Amino acid sequence: MDLIVALAIVIGVMGGLATWGAVALASPYVLIWAIFIAWASFFHCGGKVAGMKASIAANIWGAIMAVVALIALTAMGVSAVTAGICVAVTVLIMILGAKVGFLSAIPAQVYGYAATAGLFLLGGAAYGEGAGGIIQVGVAIAVSMILGNVFGYISEQIVGSLVGMGKAKYHGGCAHVTVSSNAEPIDNHECHCNVCKNVTGQLTTHVAFFKYGDLQCSNEANLNRVPFNADNPDGPLELCLCKDCGAPIMLDDKQKRIRVAVPNVMGYDDAAFPAATYHAFYEASKGYKKPDDGRPVYDGLRPEFSWPQGA
């Protein structure tokens, strides 16, 4: 099934059920509109378990900072000046929180902050007066957003099964674009080249080459393509990034010979891949010791590697 169609069906059905449940429950701590905001936040953060954790942490952090702003505002007395000061200070602190790794999803912080402020302004009286009531508003948003992120994760898993990506031996990507293959890589090495280092930020990078037709990509229209090697923009390899969340998806070959997976940065389970069989592109000029783990070390690809013909 097409990815967009699967998303439409699954999120439509689950969204309807979630709405029914929230209305039937009629709890002030289960707000369907905040659930939907967090659901979107989950996908914005790239999906999967990592995206869910990042989204939930940032949503709650945003809600906490909004609670601090509202308590400070009521204590200082409400005016245009005090409102501006409270928002300026708490938003500054909130975004600085992104320096802590698990709070790095700044848009998700803003979703939590804005939802909390909106609920207080439009219906805060229902939660009580003073600081206690404001805290209850924050709790309502936090609970609802946790639910929304969980629904996002469940919907992603169902969509994955419908489009068949989860059944492939190798599957990666993000919540918006998936890549998969049941074929084995034609080359599997630990790369020491400076281009990989610049792109991934890693000293060495586990790289797997697939024949072009063996690595399938869903929703290719949702990819931004940039030169893999900034010093050689006309080179054959393009780095493909998701337009929605910016996640790296694959390296694509303009000559259609190979497609490349970097398992630990492109959404794969790195443990599902066989270990790299050799070290590629190592030179003494790298400034660190030559690998001595028993695998061959070459200054390029392994000598017997042969480039496939273009598709």
Secondary structure, DSSP 4 states (H G I P E B T S, - for coil): --HHHHHHHHHHHHHHHHHHHHHHHT-TT--HHHHHHHHHHHHHTTSHHHHHHHHHHHHHHHHHHHHHHHHHHHHH---HHHHHHHHHHHHHHHHHGGGSGGG--HHHHHHHHHHHHHHHHHHGGGG-SHHHHHHHHHHHHHHHHHHHHHHHHHHHHHHHHHHTGGGSSEEEE-SS-EEEESSPPSEEEEE--HHHHHHH--SSEEEEEEEGGGSEES-GGGEEEEESSTT-TTSSEEEEEETTT--EEEEEETTSSEEEE-TTTTT--GGGSPPP-EEES--GGGSSPPP-SSS-B-SSS-TT--PPPP-
